[in-house]
Amino acid sequence: MGQRILSGRRRTGLGKAAAARCRREGRLPAVMYDRFGKSIPIDVSQYDFYKLFRNITESTIITVKLDDKDEFEVFVKDYQHNIITDTVEHVDFYEVERGKVLRTKIQLRLSGSPEGVRQGAVLEAGLTDIEVECLPKDLPERIIVDVSKLDLNEALHVRDIKVQGEVKILTDPDLPVATLKFVHVDIPETTEGEGETEEKADSATTEKTAE
C-alpha cells in the first residue's frame, strides 16, 4: 500500500462560526494532537479527505503535510458525523511516533467461502476487530482471515490469526472470529385437536358453498 498523504493548513479561526465558514469554503476543520499532547487546529480539503477516508481504517497511518512544510504521521482517532447530511464535520488526528510501540485496534475481514455454505450451513462472524501492539512500521491496515477451509461445526479463534511483522495480538485468544454451523429451524407440530378443527372448518366452508 502506497503512502497516504493529506495536505492541510494551520487554522487560526476557532469556534462554531469559524468552523461553519471553513466548511462553506470546502474545507474540513480538524485538530491534530502531536506526540507531546499539544493540539494543533488545522483544516484539510473536504474532497481530499473523503477520497482518502473511503479507503482507510482506524489503524491507517496518514502523512499530513501542512502549509508551513511541517509533516506529521497520524491516524484518524475520532470524527463527528452528521447523520442528516451524511457528512463528516470534524476530525481528530493523533500523531504516531516512529520507534515507539503503539496499541490500537485492527479491523478483521473474512475472506473465502467454506464448502459447507453451499450445503446450507451458515457462516457466523464473531469479532470485527482485535487489539494489537506493535511499532508504527509494522501496523497493518486490516487483517484478512481466510475461512475457506472451515469445516462444519468448526470455529476460527483469535489464536488462529496469522500476522506479519512484529505484531503482538492482545485480544483474548479463545474468542471466536468465525463459526460454520447449520441453523436448525423448529417447525411446530400440528396436534390432533387442531387437525380436527381445521377439517371441520373446511367441511363447513364446502357445505356453505354448496348451498
N, C-alpha and C positions, 0 to 999 in steps of 0.2 A: 504494500500500500504506500503510495506517494505521500509526501509531506503535505499536511493540511495547513494552508496559510490564510489568514484573515487580516485585512488591513483595517486599522482603526485610528481614531484621533482622540486626544485628550479633551474632556468635556469640562467647560467652565460653568455653564449654567446648570443649576441644580433646582430641585423641586418639581412639582407636578406640571406647572405651566411650561417650564423649560423642557421637560420630558415630552410633553404633548407637541411642542413646537419641533422637537427633534424628530418625532415620528412623522409629522407632516412633511418634513424635508426628505423623507425616505431613509432616515437613519434610525437605528435601534439603540436606545440608551442601555448602558451596561456598567457594571462595576467589576474591576479586576482586583483581586486580592493577591498581593505578591507573597513571596515565601517568608517575609518578615511580618505578615499580617496587616500591612498597610493597604488601605483601599484607594484605588485609583479610578475616578469616574472617567469613562470613555464612551464613545459611540462607534458603531460599525454600520456598514451598509446593510439595510434590510434584505436586499436582493442577494448579496453575497452570503449573508448568514443563513438564509433559508436554503440556498443552494447547497451549502455545506451541511446544514442541520439534518437534511433528509437522509444523509448517508453516514452519520456518525452514531456512536453510542456514548454513554456517560463516561466511558473509560478512554475515549479517543483523545489523543493529545493534539492540540492545535497550536500553531505558532501565530501569535498576534503581533503584527508589526505596526507600531504607532508612527504618527507623522514626524515625531522627533527622532526617528531612527531606532528607538528602543525596541527590543524584541523580548517577548515572553512566551514560554511554553506553558500552556494552560489546558484545562479541560472544563467543560460546562458542569458546574456544580449544581446550579439551580436556575429556573427560569419561571417567569409569570406568563401564564397562558390565558388569553381572553376567550372564553368558551362561546361567546356570542359572535365575535368576528373571526374566531379560529385563527388568531394571530398571536405571536409572541410579543409581549410588551416590554420585557426587561430580562436581562441575563446577568448571572453572576459567574465570572470566570475565576478559577483558582490556579495559581502558578504551581508547577511542579519543579522540584529541584533535582537536577541530574546528579546521580551518585548517591541520592538519599532514597531509602526504601519507603514506598508508599503503600497504603492499604485502601482498596476500593472494591467495588462490585463489578463483575464481568457478566455480560449478557450471554445466555446459553441459547443455542439454536439447534433444533433437532433436524437431522438430515437422513434421507433414505426412507424406504417403505418396507417393513417386515413382511415376509411371506404370509404370516397369519392374518394380516389385514385383508388380503384378497380372499381369505376363507371366512370372513365375517367377524374377526376379532377387532377390538378397539385399542388404539394406542393412546394411552393417557399420559399427558405431560405432567411432570411434577414441578420441580424448581425452574424458575425462569432466569435466575442468575445465581452466582456464587461469589463469595468474598475471597479475595486473594491478596497476597503480599509479595511485592517484587520491586525491582528498580524500574524507573520510567522506560528505559530502553527495552525491557522485556515485557512490557504491559500489552496484552492483546486487546484488540477492539471487541472481539467476541470469541466465544469458543464453540466450534461446531462439534456436535455429538452425533456420531453415526449410530442409528438404531436399526439399520437394515438387517442385521443378523440376530435381532432379538427374537427369542423363541416364545411360544405361548406360555403364559403364566410366569414369565421371567421379567425381571426388572433391572434397569441400569441405575447404579447408585453414584454418588459423588466420587467414591473411591475408584470408580471405573474410568473417570475422565482423564484423558491424557493431555498434558500441556507441554509446550515447548519453552526452552529457556529456563532461567532460574525463577520459576513461579511457584510459590507456596500456596496451596489451597487451604483456607482456614475454615470453610464450612464443614459441618458435621459429615463425615464420610459415609454414614449409613443412610442419609436422606436420599429418597428416590428422585431420579431425574426423568425417567420414563418407564411405563409399565405396559405390557401387552397382555390382554386378557379378554375372554368372552364376557359379554354382559348378558346375564340371564333375565328374561322378562317373564314375570309370573302372570299367567292367564287365569283369571278366576274361573273355577268350575261351576257349571250350572247345576243347582240342586234339583232334586226330584220335584219338589213343590213348585219351583219356578218354571220347570218344563211344563207341568200340567197347566199352570196359569196361562202360559203362552199359547198352548194348544187350544184351550177354551176360548181365548181371545180371538184366535184365528178362526175357530169354528163359528163363533158369534158373528164375526165380520162376514163370513161366507153366507150364513143364513140370511143376514140382513140384506145382502146384495141380491140374493135370490128372490126375496120378497119384492 
